Amino acid sequence: MPLPSWLPDAVFYQIFPDRFANGNPANDPPNVAPWGSRPTLWNFMGGDLQGIIQHLDYLLDLGVNALYLNPVFQATSNHRYNITDYYRIDPKLGTMADFRALLEVCHANGIRVVLDGVFNHTGRGFFAFNDILENGEHSPYKDWYIIHRFPVRAYGAGKAEDYEAWWGFRSLPKLNTAHPAVRRFIFDVARYWVAQGMDGWRLDVPNEIDDDAFWQEFRSVVKAVNPDACLLGEIWTAEARWVQHFDGLMHYPLREAILGFVGGGLDAPGFAARLQEFVALYGEHARGMYLPLGSHDTERLMTALGGDEAQVRLALGLQFAYPGAPAVYYGDEIGLEGGKDPDNRRAFPWQADRWRQGLRAWVQRLIAVRKRTPALRRGDFRIVLAKQSQHCVAFARTLGAEAVLVAANASPVKRHCHLPVASLGWEDGRIVRELLGGGEGVVAGDTLHWDLPPRGVAWLR
């Protein structure tokens, strides 16, 4: 199954819509919290679709060319994973006209838009579940969910007992996706939004719909409308099974490996082995993986690395050079901090004096160099060096005659690295230039000698 033509070239920017920018205060709820106040499980801060449109210049300046939006459909929570209407943009985010305007301005500027598809569960206000609450065992929709007994008690303390719910949360009743009417409904929703012009789905917890036939039909429905639409699955483990259904997966195992190596919990040979293992596991689909270092479900990158900007830069330098589509979680590029949910969903601070400007410039540089270097986007991958004593790793991305050597020093001291380059076709006397910070060196025999600063990374060509 060929990947969408644009996916290996994508640089994603993930937006949690309520927290990116408030472009239209008229659609704020009456109890809107002040922008930048402490995020909670229930407060809204007024971010909306107009806010994204109004700050598109910021995204273009950064260099991203794909957006992944957390759910935008009508729901009662700020995260909107408890959807009540799959066919309506949440009024607190705007209107269908706003959504179409967002698509239009993004597409006019070469930016793809991927939406969050939540099909494992709904909210309690979804019409089918609401009908069950009203009519009990007489409801025509009682088979849309897995009901253990009537009456269904959907509110109160404790986990759901009368029906299956995601992780037992009463607010997230699980759909019975084995039921033909439920399948038809989901496939119709999938078809509808692709037909509106969006560029793909990020599928929420698809492993909890453990049904190959379901996902094969889902894929067929989407690709029939737009063969170049992408399907990205939120799979937290390294499992090749899922790439038969999806173009790529949210590559959390890569995140764990990079943070482990940079943070010191994973040695150089172990890190190199993981990098090689992932590429071998996913084959051609490695170029379609969504590569996160942070998300709405994890600690923020700056927080995960203890506030150490040098380590953050190193992690990003590895992420952007690895096969797949690198992703920036909104605010990570300016050093926004945040612990686990909901603290990782803070409002974006639009006062530029609160940004780590050097970090943002680093992300801009990584994106720009990646865009103009085909080997970094579509090249083959192989390990060149993994030296435990120095805590250094080097790998190559090769495409035809083009080769880029990525060398990383995760130790807190300067390292002098002897990089074997004969396999790259780099002969004695060749001048090698560093693509990120400048500088050059000369191959001596079959080796390139290169000094890496503490927590340093170099992209060499």
The 8 nearest C-alpha neighbors of each residue, nearest first, counted from 0:
[[1, 2, 243, 246, 284, 244, 242, 3],
 [2, 0, 3, 4, 246, 283, 284, 227],
 [1, 3, 246, 4, 0, 287, 6, 284],
 [4, 2, 227, 6, 5, 229, 228, 1],
 [3, 5, 6, 2, 227, 7, 1, 8],
 [6, 4, 3, 8, 7, 9, 227, 2],
 [5, 7, 9, 8, 3, 4, 287, 324],
 [8, 6, 286, 287, 9, 324, 5, 376],
 [9, 7, 6, 5, 376, 324, 10, 370],
 [10, 8, 6, 324, 7, 64, 65, 11],
 [9, 11, 63, 325, 64, 324, 326, 65],
 [12, 10, 326, 65, 66, 63, 9, 327],
 [11, 13, 327, 66, 326, 328, 67, 65],
 [14, 12, 67, 328, 329, 66, 68, 327],
 [13, 15, 68, 16, 329, 67, 69, 12],
 [14, 16, 69, 18, 17, 68, 19, 13],
 [17, 15, 18, 14, 46, 47, 19, 69],
 [46, 16, 18, 45, 15, 47, 44, 19],
 [17, 19, 346, 46, 16, 15, 20, 347],
 [20, 18, 347, 46, 16, 346, 17, 15],
 [21, 19, 50, 46, 18, 22, 51, 47],
 [22, 20, 46, 50, 45, 47, 23, 24],
 [50, 21, 23, 49, 20, 47, 24, 53],
 [22, 24, 25, 21, 26, 49, 50, 47],
 [25, 23, 27, 26, 21, 22, 45, 46],
 [24, 26, 23, 27, 28, 91, 22, 45],
 [25, 27, 91, 24, 23, 28, 93, 90],
 [28, 26, 45, 24, 25, 91, 31, 29],
 [27, 29, 31, 30, 26, 91, 45, 43],
 [30, 28, 31, 27, 26, 32, 25, 43],
 [31, 29, 28, 32, 43, 27, 42, 44],
 [30, 32, 43, 28, 44, 29, 27, 45],
 [31, 33, 44, 43, 42, 30, 34, 36],
 [34, 32, 36, 35, 44, 31, 45, 43],
 [35, 33, 44, 36, 32, 346, 45, 18],
 [34, 36, 346, 33, 37, 345, 348, 347],
 [37, 35, 33, 34, 38, 32, 346, 345],
 [36, 38, 39, 35, 345, 342, 346, 32],
 [39, 37, 345, 342, 341, 36, 344, 42],
 [40, 38, 41, 42, 341, 37, 342, 43],
 [39, 41, 341, 42, 38, 77, 76, 340],
 [40, 42, 39, 76, 77, 43, 38, 78],
 [41, 43, 39, 40, 32, 44, 38, 77],
 [42, 44, 31, 45, 32, 77, 17, 41],
 [45, 43, 32, 31, 34, 46, 17, 33],
 [44, 46, 27, 21, 17, 43, 47, 31],
 [17, 45, 47, 21, 20, 18, 16, 19],
 [46, 48, 92, 50, 49, 21, 16, 17],
 [49, 47, 51, 50, 92, 93, 97, 52],
 [50, 48, 22, 52, 51, 47, 53, 23],
 [22, 49, 51, 20, 21, 53, 48, 47],
 [52, 50, 48, 54, 49, 53, 55, 20],
 [53, 51, 49, 55, 50, 54, 101, 48],
 [52, 54, 50, 51, 55, 49, 22, 56],
 [55, 53, 51, 56, 57, 52, 50, 58],
 [54, 56, 58, 52, 57, 53, 51, 59],
 [55, 57, 59, 54, 58, 60, 53, 52],
 [58, 56, 60, 55, 54, 59, 61, 62],
 [59, 57, 61, 55, 60, 56, 63, 62],
 [60, 58, 62, 56, 61, 57, 55, 63],
 [61, 59, 57, 62, 58, 56, 363, 63],
 [60, 62, 58, 363, 59, 63, 57, 362],
 [61, 63, 59, 60, 366, 58, 363, 64],
 [62, 64, 10, 65, 61, 11, 58, 59],
 [65, 63, 110, 10, 9, 109, 111, 11],
 [66, 64, 111, 11, 110, 112, 10, 63],
 [67, 65, 112, 12, 11, 13, 113, 111],
 [66, 68, 13, 113, 114, 12, 112, 14],
 [69, 67, 14, 114, 13, 115, 66, 15],
 [68, 70, 115, 15, 14, 71, 16, 114],
 [71, 69, 115, 79, 72, 68, 80, 114],
 [70, 72, 88, 89, 69, 73, 79, 92],
 [73, 71, 88, 89, 87, 85, 70, 74],
 [89, 72, 74, 84, 88, 83, 82, 87],
 [75, 73, 82, 79, 83, 81, 76, 72],
 [74, 76, 79, 77, 81, 73, 82, 83],
 [77, 75, 79, 78, 74, 41, 81, 80],
 [76, 78, 79, 43, 41, 17, 42, 75],
 [77, 79, 76, 80, 70, 69, 15, 17],
 [80, 78, 76, 74, 81, 70, 77, 82],
 [79, 81, 82, 78, 70, 117, 74, 121],
 [82, 122, 80, 121, 79, 74, 171, 83],
 [81, 83, 74, 122, 121, 80, 84, 73],
 [82, 84, 125, 124, 74, 122, 73, 81],
 [85, 83, 73, 86, 87, 82, 125, 72],
 [86, 84, 72, 87, 82, 83, 188, 73],
 [85, 87, 84, 88, 72, 188, 73, 191],
 [88, 86, 72, 84, 85, 73, 89, 95],
 [87, 89, 72, 73, 71, 94, 95, 90],
 [73, 88, 90, 72, 92, 91, 71, 87],
 [91, 89, 93, 92, 94, 88, 26, 73],
 [92, 90, 26, 89, 93, 27, 28, 47],
 [93, 91, 47, 90, 89, 48, 46, 88],
 [92, 94, 90, 91, 97, 48, 47, 89],
 [95, 93, 97, 96, 88, 90, 98, 92],
 [94, 96, 98, 97, 88, 99, 93, 87],
 [95, 97, 99, 94, 98, 100, 93, 101],
 [98, 96, 100, 94, 95, 99, 93, 101],
 [99, 97, 95, 101, 100, 96, 102, 94],
 [98, 100, 102, 96, 101, 97, 103, 95],
 [99, 101, 97, 103, 98, 102, 96, 104],
 [102, 100, 98, 99, 104, 103, 52, 105],
 [103, 101, 99, 105, 100, 104, 106, 98],
 [102, 104, 100, 106, 101, 105, 107, 99],
 [103, 105, 107, 101, 106, 102, 100, 108],
 [106, 104, 110, 102, 108, 107, 103, 101],
 [105, 107, 109, 108, 110, 103, 104, 102],
 [108, 106, 104, 105, 109, 103, 110, 102],
 [107, 109, 105, 106, 110, 104, 59, 64],
 [108, 110, 106, 107, 64, 105, 111, 65],
 [109, 111, 64, 105, 65, 106, 108, 112],
 [110, 112, 65, 198, 66, 64, 106, 105],
 [113, 111, 66, 198, 197, 65, 67, 110],
 [114, 112, 199, 67, 198, 200, 66, 197],
 [115, 113, 200, 68, 67, 201, 116, 199],
 [114, 116, 201, 70, 69, 200, 202, 68],
 [117, 115, 202, 201, 200, 203, 118, 114],
 [118, 116, 203, 119, 115, 202, 80, 120],
 [119, 117, 120, 116, 185, 203, 121, 174],
 [120, 118, 173, 174, 117, 208, 207, 204],
 [119, 121, 173, 174, 172, 118, 171, 117],
 [122, 120, 81, 82, 171, 172, 125, 173],
 [121, 81, 123, 82, 171, 124, 83, 125],
 [124, 122, 125, 170, 128, 129, 121, 171],
 [123, 125, 83, 122, 129, 126, 128, 82],
 [126, 124, 83, 122, 123, 128, 127, 129],
 [125, 127, 129, 128, 130, 124, 83, 84],
 [128, 126, 130, 129, 140, 125, 131, 143],
 [127, 129, 131, 130, 125, 126, 123, 132],
 [130, 128, 132, 126, 131, 127, 124, 125],
 [129, 131, 133, 127, 128, 132, 134, 126],
 [132, 130, 135, 128, 134, 138, 129, 133],
 [131, 133, 129, 130, 135, 134, 151, 128],
 [132, 134, 130, 131, 135, 129, 138, 128],
 [135, 133, 138, 131, 137, 132, 130, 136],
 [134, 136, 131, 137, 138, 132, 150, 133],
 [135, 137, 138, 134, 149, 141, 131, 150],
 [138, 136, 135, 134, 139, 141, 131, 140],
 [137, 139, 134, 140, 131, 141, 136, 135],
 [140, 138, 141, 137, 142, 130, 131, 136],
 [141, 139, 138, 143, 142, 127, 131, 130],
 [140, 142, 138, 143, 139, 131, 144, 136],
 [143, 141, 144, 140, 145, 178, 175, 139],
 [142, 144, 175, 140, 141, 174, 181, 178],
 [145, 143, 175, 174, 142, 146, 173, 141],
 [144, 146, 163, 162, 175, 147, 142, 143],
 [147, 145, 162, 148, 144, 161, 163, 141],
 [146, 148, 161, 162, 145, 149, 160, 163],
 [149, 147, 161, 146, 150, 151, 162, 160],
 [150, 148, 151, 135, 136, 161, 147, 146],
 [149, 151, 135, 152, 148, 136, 132, 161],
 [150, 152, 149, 161, 153, 132, 148, 135],
 [153, 151, 154, 150, 161, 159, 155, 132],
 [152, 154, 169, 151, 155, 159, 170, 123],
 [155, 153, 152, 169, 156, 170, 159, 157],
 [154, 156, 157, 153, 152, 169, 158, 159],
 [157, 155, 158, 154, 169, 159, 153, 168],
 [156, 158, 159, 155, 169, 168, 167, 160],
 [157, 159, 167, 168, 169, 160, 156, 166],
 [158, 160, 169, 167, 161, 162, 168, 164],
 [159, 161, 162, 158, 163, 147, 167, 152],
 [160, 162, 147, 148, 151, 159, 146, 152],
 [163, 161, 146, 147, 160, 145, 159, 164],
 [162, 164, 145, 173, 172, 146, 159, 167],
 [165, 163, 172, 167, 173, 171, 168, 166],
 [164, 166, 167, 171, 168, 173, 172, 120],
 [167, 165, 168, 164, 158, 171, 163, 169],
 [166, 168, 164, 158, 165, 159, 169, 163],
 [169, 167, 170, 171, 166, 164, 158, 165],
 [168, 170, 159, 171, 153, 158, 164, 167],
 [169, 171, 168, 123, 122, 172, 81, 153],
 [172, 170, 122, 164, 169, 168, 165, 121],
 [173, 171, 164, 120, 121, 163, 165, 170],
 [174, 172, 120, 164, 163, 119, 165, 144],
 [173, 175, 144, 120, 176, 119, 143, 172],
 [176, 174, 144, 143, 177, 178, 145, 173],
 [175, 177, 178, 174, 181, 182, 208, 179],
 [176, 178, 175, 179, 182, 181, 213, 210],
 [177, 179, 176, 181, 180, 175, 182, 143],
 [180, 178, 182, 181, 183, 177, 176, 184],
 [181, 179, 183, 182, 178, 184, 143, 176],
 [182, 180, 184, 178, 183, 179, 176, 143],
 [181, 183, 179, 185, 184, 180, 176, 186],
 [182, 184, 180, 186, 181, 185, 187, 179],
 [183, 185, 181, 187, 182, 186, 180, 188],
 [186, 184, 188, 182, 187, 183, 189, 181],
 [185, 187, 189, 183, 188, 184, 190, 217],
 [186, 188, 190, 184, 185, 189, 191, 183],
 [187, 189, 191, 185, 186, 190, 184, 192],
 [190, 188, 186, 187, 191, 192, 185, 221],
 [189, 191, 187, 188, 193, 221, 192, 186],
 [192, 190, 188, 194, 193, 189, 187, 195],
 [193, 191, 195, 194, 190, 189, 197, 188],
 [192, 194, 197, 195, 196, 190, 191, 189],
 [193, 195, 191, 192, 196, 190, 224, 197],
 [196, 194, 192, 193, 197, 191, 99, 190],
 [195, 197, 194, 193, 198, 192, 102, 99],
 [196, 198, 193, 112, 199, 195, 113, 192],
 [199, 197, 228, 112, 113, 111, 196, 229],
 [200, 198, 229, 113, 228, 230, 197, 114],
 [199, 201, 230, 114, 113, 115, 116, 202],
 [200, 202, 231, 115, 116, 232, 230, 114],
 [203, 201, 116, 232, 200, 205, 233, 231],
 [202, 204, 117, 233, 205, 116, 201, 232],
 [203, 205, 233, 206, 207, 202, 234, 119],
 [206, 204, 207, 208, 203, 202, 232, 233],
 [205, 207, 208, 209, 204, 234, 233, 210],
 [208, 206, 205, 209, 204, 119, 210, 165],
 [209, 207, 206, 205, 210, 119, 176, 204],
 [210, 208, 206, 207, 211, 205, 213, 214],
 [209, 211, 213, 212, 208, 214, 206, 207],
 [212, 210, 214, 213, 215, 209, 244, 208],
 [211, 213, 215, 210, 214, 216, 217, 209],
 [214, 212, 216, 210, 211, 215, 217, 182],
 [213, 215, 217, 211, 216, 212, 244, 218],
 [214, 216, 212, 218, 217, 213, 244, 211],
 [215, 217, 219, 218, 213, 214, 220, 212],
 [216, 218, 214, 220, 215, 219, 186, 213],
 [219, 217, 215, 221, 216, 220, 222, 214],
 [218, 220, 216, 222, 217, 221, 223, 215],
 [219, 221, 217, 223, 218, 222, 216, 190],
 [222, 220, 218, 223, 224, 219, 190, 225],
 [221, 223, 226, 225, 219, 224, 220, 218],
 [224, 222, 220, 221, 225, 219, 226, 218],
 [223, 225, 222, 221, 194, 226, 193, 190],
 [224, 226, 222, 227, 228, 223, 221, 193],
 [225, 227, 222, 228, 223, 224, 3, 221],
 [228, 226, 3, 225, 229, 4, 222, 198],
 [229, 227, 199, 198, 225, 226, 3, 222],
 [230, 228, 199, 3, 246, 227, 200, 231],
 [229, 231, 245, 200, 246, 199, 201, 232],
 [232, 230, 201, 247, 248, 245, 246, 202],
 [231, 233, 248, 202, 234, 201, 249, 245],
 [234, 232, 249, 204, 203, 248, 202, 235],
 [233, 235, 232, 236, 248, 249, 204, 206],
 [236, 234, 251, 233, 252, 237, 250, 249],
 [237, 235, 234, 238, 252, 251, 250, 249],
 [236, 238, 252, 239, 235, 277, 234, 250],
 [239, 237, 240, 236, 241, 280, 234, 242],
 [240, 238, 241, 281, 242, 280, 237, 243],
 [241, 239, 238, 242, 243, 244, 237, 281],
 [240, 242, 243, 239, 244, 245, 238, 232],
 [243, 241, 245, 244, 240, 239, 246, 247],
 [242, 244, 241, 245, 240, 246, 239, 0],
 [245, 243, 242, 241, 215, 214, 218, 246],
 [246, 244, 242, 230, 247, 231, 243, 232],
 [247, 245, 230, 287, 2, 231, 242, 229],
 [248, 246, 288, 287, 231, 245, 284, 242],
 [247, 249, 232, 231, 288, 250, 289, 233],
 [250, 248, 289, 233, 251, 234, 232, 290],
 [249, 251, 290, 252, 253, 248, 289, 288],
 [250, 252, 254, 253, 235, 249, 255, 291],
 [253, 251, 255, 254, 250, 236, 256, 237],
 [254, 252, 256, 251, 255, 250, 257, 290],
 [255, 253, 251, 292, 257, 252, 256, 258],
 [254, 256, 252, 258, 253, 257, 259, 251],
 [255, 257, 259, 253, 254, 258, 260, 270],
 [258, 256, 260, 254, 259, 255, 261, 253],
 [259, 257, 261, 255, 260, 256, 262, 254],
 [260, 258, 264, 265, 256, 262, 257, 261],
 [259, 261, 265, 257, 263, 258, 262, 264],
 [262, 260, 258, 409, 263, 259, 257, 310],
 [263, 261, 259, 260, 258, 264, 304, 310],
 [264, 262, 260, 261, 265, 259, 266, 409],
 [263, 265, 259, 262, 260, 266, 261, 258],
 [266, 264, 260, 259, 263, 270, 269, 267],
 [267, 265, 269, 268, 270, 260, 387, 390],
 [266, 268, 270, 387, 390, 385, 269, 392],
 [269, 267, 271, 385, 270, 266, 272, 387],
 [270, 268, 272, 266, 267, 271, 265, 273],
 [269, 271, 267, 273, 272, 268, 266, 260],
 [272, 270, 268, 274, 273, 269, 267, 275],
 [271, 273, 269, 275, 270, 274, 276, 268],
 [274, 272, 276, 270, 271, 275, 277, 269],
 [273, 275, 271, 276, 272, 277, 270, 278],
 [274, 276, 272, 278, 273, 277, 271, 279],
 [275, 277, 273, 279, 274, 278, 272, 280],
 [278, 276, 280, 279, 274, 275, 273, 281],
 [279, 277, 275, 280, 281, 276, 285, 282],
 [278, 280, 276, 277, 282, 281, 275, 285],
 [279, 281, 277, 278, 282, 276, 239, 238],
 [282, 280, 285, 284, 278, 279, 239, 277],
 [281, 283, 284, 279, 285, 278, 280, 286],
 [282, 284, 285, 286, 281, 287, 278, 2],
 [283, 285, 287, 286, 281, 282, 247, 246],
 [286, 284, 281, 283, 287, 288, 282, 278],
 [287, 285, 323, 322, 284, 7, 288, 283],
 [288, 286, 247, 284, 323, 285, 7, 246],
 [287, 289, 247, 323, 248, 285, 286, 324],
 [288, 290, 249, 324, 250, 248, 323, 325],
 [289, 291, 325, 250, 326, 324, 288, 249],
 [292, 290, 326, 293, 254, 289, 325, 250],
 [291, 293, 254, 300, 290, 294, 327, 326],
 [294, 292, 299, 291, 300, 328, 297, 298],
 [293, 295, 296, 297, 328, 291, 299, 292],
 [294, 296, 297, 343, 344, 340, 293, 15],
 [297, 295, 294, 340, 339, 298, 343, 293],
 [298, 296, 294, 339, 295, 293, 299, 340],
 [297, 299, 338, 339, 303, 343, 337, 302],
 [298, 300, 337, 293, 302, 301, 336, 343],
 [299, 301, 303, 302, 293, 292, 304, 298],
 [302, 300, 306, 304, 303, 336, 299, 334],
 [301, 303, 305, 299, 304, 336, 300, 306],
 [302, 304, 300, 301, 305, 298, 299, 306],
 [305, 303, 302, 301, 306, 307, 300, 262],
 [304, 306, 302, 307, 303, 301, 308, 300],
 [305, 307, 301, 302, 304, 308, 303, 336],
 [308, 306, 310, 305, 309, 304, 311, 301],
 [307, 309, 311, 310, 306, 312, 301, 358],
 [310, 308, 312, 311, 307, 454, 313, 455],
 [309, 311, 313, 308, 312, 307, 454, 314],
 [310, 312, 308, 314, 309, 313, 315, 301],
 [313, 311, 315, 309, 310, 314, 316, 308],
 [312, 314, 316, 310, 315, 311, 456, 455],
 [315, 313, 311, 317, 316, 312, 310, 318],
 [316, 314, 318, 312, 317, 313, 319, 311],
 [315, 317, 313, 314, 319, 318, 312, 456],
 [316, 318, 314, 320, 315, 319, 321, 313],
 [319, 317, 315, 321, 320, 316, 314, 325],
 [318, 320, 316, 317, 325, 321, 315, 365],
 [319, 321, 317, 318, 375, 316, 322, 405],
 [320, 322, 318, 319, 323, 317, 375, 380],
 [323, 321, 286, 285, 376, 320, 324, 377],
 [324, 322, 286, 288, 287, 285, 7, 289],
 [323, 325, 289, 9, 10, 290, 7, 288],
 [326, 324, 290, 10, 319, 289, 11, 323],
 [327, 325, 11, 291, 290, 12, 10, 324],
 [326, 328, 12, 329, 11, 13, 331, 291],
 [329, 327, 13, 294, 331, 293, 12, 330],
 [330, 328, 14, 13, 331, 327, 12, 332],
 [329, 331, 335, 332, 333, 347, 328, 334],
 [330, 332, 334, 335, 333, 328, 329, 300],
 [331, 333, 359, 330, 334, 358, 362, 327],
 [334, 332, 354, 355, 359, 331, 330, 335],
 [333, 335, 331, 332, 355, 301, 336, 330],
 [336, 334, 330, 331, 333, 301, 337, 299],
 [337, 335, 302, 301, 299, 334, 338, 343],
 [338, 336, 343, 342, 299, 302, 298, 339],
 [339, 337, 298, 342, 343, 299, 302, 340],
 [338, 340, 298, 342, 343, 297, 341, 337],
 [341, 339, 342, 343, 296, 338, 295, 344],
 [340, 342, 343, 344, 39, 339, 38, 40],
 [343, 341, 337, 340, 338, 344, 339, 38],
 [342, 344, 337, 338, 340, 341, 339, 345],
 [345, 343, 342, 341, 295, 38, 346, 18],
 [344, 346, 38, 343, 342, 18, 347, 35],
 [345, 347, 18, 35, 19, 348, 34, 344],
 [346, 348, 19, 349, 330, 18, 345, 20],
 [349, 347, 350, 346, 35, 353, 351, 354],
 [348, 350, 351, 347, 353, 20, 354, 352],
 [351, 349, 352, 348, 353, 354, 347, 333],
 [352, 350, 353, 354, 349, 348, 356, 355],
 [351, 353, 350, 354, 355, 356, 349, 348],
 [354, 352, 351, 350, 355, 348, 349, 333],
 [355, 353, 333, 351, 356, 352, 334, 350],
 [354, 356, 333, 358, 357, 334, 359, 353],
 [357, 355, 359, 354, 358, 360, 333, 351],
 [356, 358, 360, 359, 355, 361, 333, 354],
 [357, 359, 361, 360, 356, 355, 333, 332],
 [358, 360, 332, 356, 362, 333, 361, 357],
 [361, 359, 363, 357, 358, 362, 364, 356],
 [362, 360, 358, 364, 359, 363, 357, 365],
 [363, 361, 365, 359, 364, 360, 366, 332],
 [364, 362, 360, 61, 366, 361, 365, 367],
 [363, 365, 361, 367, 362, 366, 368, 360],
 [366, 364, 362, 368, 363, 367, 369, 361],
 [365, 367, 369, 363, 364, 368, 370, 62],
 [366, 368, 364, 370, 369, 365, 363, 371],
 [369, 367, 371, 365, 370, 366, 364, 372],
 [368, 370, 366, 372, 367, 371, 375, 365],
 [371, 369, 367, 368, 372, 366, 373, 8],
 [370, 372, 368, 369, 373, 367, 375, 366],
 [371, 373, 369, 374, 370, 375, 368, 376],
 [374, 372, 376, 375, 377, 371, 378, 370],
 [375, 373, 378, 398, 377, 397, 376, 372],
 [374, 376, 373, 372, 320, 369, 378, 377],
 [377, 375, 373, 374, 8, 7, 378, 322],
 [378, 376, 374, 373, 375, 7, 286, 379],
 [379, 377, 374, 398, 397, 396, 375, 376],
 [378, 380, 397, 396, 398, 377, 381, 374],
 [381, 379, 396, 395, 378, 397, 382, 394],
 [380, 382, 395, 394, 383, 275, 396, 379],
 [381, 383, 394, 384, 393, 395, 271, 275],
 [382, 384, 394, 393, 381, 395, 419, 385],
 [385, 383, 393, 392, 382, 386, 394, 418],
 [386, 384, 392, 268, 267, 391, 271, 387],
 [387, 385, 391, 388, 389, 390, 267, 384],
 [386, 388, 390, 267, 389, 268, 266, 385],
 [387, 389, 386, 390, 391, 267, 266, 385],
 [388, 390, 391, 387, 386, 414, 410, 408],
 [391, 389, 387, 267, 410, 388, 409, 386],
 [392, 390, 408, 389, 386, 407, 267, 385],
 [391, 393, 385, 384, 407, 406, 267, 386],
 [394, 392, 406, 384, 383, 405, 407, 382],
 [395, 393, 382, 383, 405, 381, 404, 406],
 [394, 396, 404, 381, 403, 380, 405, 397],
 [395, 397, 380, 378, 403, 379, 374, 402],
 [398, 396, 402, 378, 379, 374, 401, 395],
 [399, 397, 378, 374, 401, 400, 379, 402],
 [400, 398, 401, 397, 402, 378, 374, 379],
 [399, 401, 398, 402, 397, 424, 423, 374],
 [402, 400, 398, 399, 397, 374, 403, 460],
 [403, 401, 397, 396, 460, 398, 423, 374],
 [402, 404, 460, 396, 459, 395, 405, 397],
 [403, 405, 395, 459, 458, 394, 406, 460],
 [406, 404, 458, 394, 393, 457, 395, 459],
 [407, 405, 393, 457, 456, 392, 404, 394],
 [408, 406, 456, 392, 391, 455, 393, 409],
 [409, 407, 391, 455, 454, 410, 390, 451],
 [408, 410, 454, 261, 390, 391, 407, 411],
 [409, 411, 412, 408, 390, 454, 453, 389],
 [410, 412, 453, 454, 409, 413, 408, 452],
 [413, 411, 453, 410, 414, 452, 454, 408],
 [412, 414, 452, 453, 451, 415, 411, 450],
 [415, 413, 451, 450, 416, 412, 452, 389],
 [416, 414, 450, 449, 451, 417, 413, 448],
 [417, 415, 449, 448, 418, 414, 450, 451],
 [416, 418, 448, 447, 446, 419, 449, 415],
 [417, 419, 447, 446, 416, 420, 448, 384],
 [420, 418, 446, 445, 421, 447, 417, 383],
 [421, 419, 423, 422, 446, 445, 425, 418],
 [420, 422, 445, 424, 423, 425, 419, 426],
 [423, 421, 420, 424, 425, 419, 445, 383],
 [424, 422, 420, 421, 425, 402, 397, 395],
 [423, 425, 421, 422, 426, 420, 400, 402],
 [424, 426, 423, 421, 420, 429, 427, 442],
 [427, 425, 429, 424, 428, 445, 421, 442],
 [426, 428, 444, 443, 442, 429, 445, 425],
 [429, 427, 442, 441, 443, 426, 430, 444],
 [428, 430, 442, 441, 427, 426, 431, 425],
 [429, 431, 441, 440, 428, 442, 432, 439],
 [432, 430, 440, 439, 460, 441, 429, 459],
 [433, 431, 439, 460, 459, 438, 434, 440],
 [432, 434, 459, 437, 438, 458, 435, 439],
 [433, 435, 458, 437, 459, 436, 432, 460],
 [436, 434, 433, 437, 458, 457, 364, 365],
 [437, 435, 434, 433, 438, 457, 458, 364],
 [436, 438, 433, 434, 435, 432, 439, 457],
 [439, 437, 433, 432, 436, 440, 434, 431],
 [440, 438, 432, 431, 433, 430, 437, 441],
 [439, 441, 431, 430, 432, 442, 438, 449],
 [442, 440, 430, 429, 428, 431, 443, 447],
 [441, 443, 447, 428, 427, 429, 446, 444],
 [444, 442, 427, 446, 445, 428, 447, 441],
 [445, 443, 427, 446, 442, 426, 428, 447],
 [444, 446, 421, 420, 443, 419, 427, 426],
 [447, 445, 419, 443, 418, 420, 444, 442],
 [446, 448, 442, 418, 417, 443, 449, 419],
 [449, 447, 417, 416, 418, 446, 450, 415],
 [448, 450, 416, 415, 447, 451, 417, 440],
 [451, 449, 415, 414, 416, 452, 448, 413],
 [450, 452, 414, 455, 413, 408, 415, 449],
 [453, 451, 413, 455, 454, 414, 450, 412],
 [452, 454, 412, 411, 413, 455, 410, 408],
 [455, 453, 409, 408, 410, 310, 309, 411],
 [456, 454, 452, 453, 408, 451, 407, 313],
 [455, 457, 407, 406, 313, 408, 316, 451],
 [456, 458, 406, 405, 459, 433, 407, 435],
 [457, 459, 405, 434, 433, 404, 435, 403],
 [460, 458, 433, 404, 403, 432, 457, 434],
 [459, 403, 432, 431, 402, 433, 404, 458]]
